[in-house]
Amino acid sequence: MRNDILKGQWKQLQGRIKQAWGDLTDDDMARVEGNWDQLVGKIEERTGQMRMDIENRLSDIVDQYNESNVNRPVTE
């Protein structure tokens, strides 16, 4: 489920994820292509943070993105 959510919004979320973890490179982002486990592993490798902390923060980023887009009017 997390993979589906992240992959579906990958292009929109990349900037927010890179802002949260400045150690990630464009190459890192291209390699994980929205795969939750690979992304968490790459962040863990680059930063030394604990997996649970990374997953919680990543979930918060996704949730905040979704909340900010719920009330956005649809334009055609």
Secondary structure by P-SEA (a helix, b strand, c coil): caaaaaaaccccaaaaaaaacccccaaaaaaacccaaaaaaaaaaaccccaaaaaaaaaaaaaaaaaaaccccccc
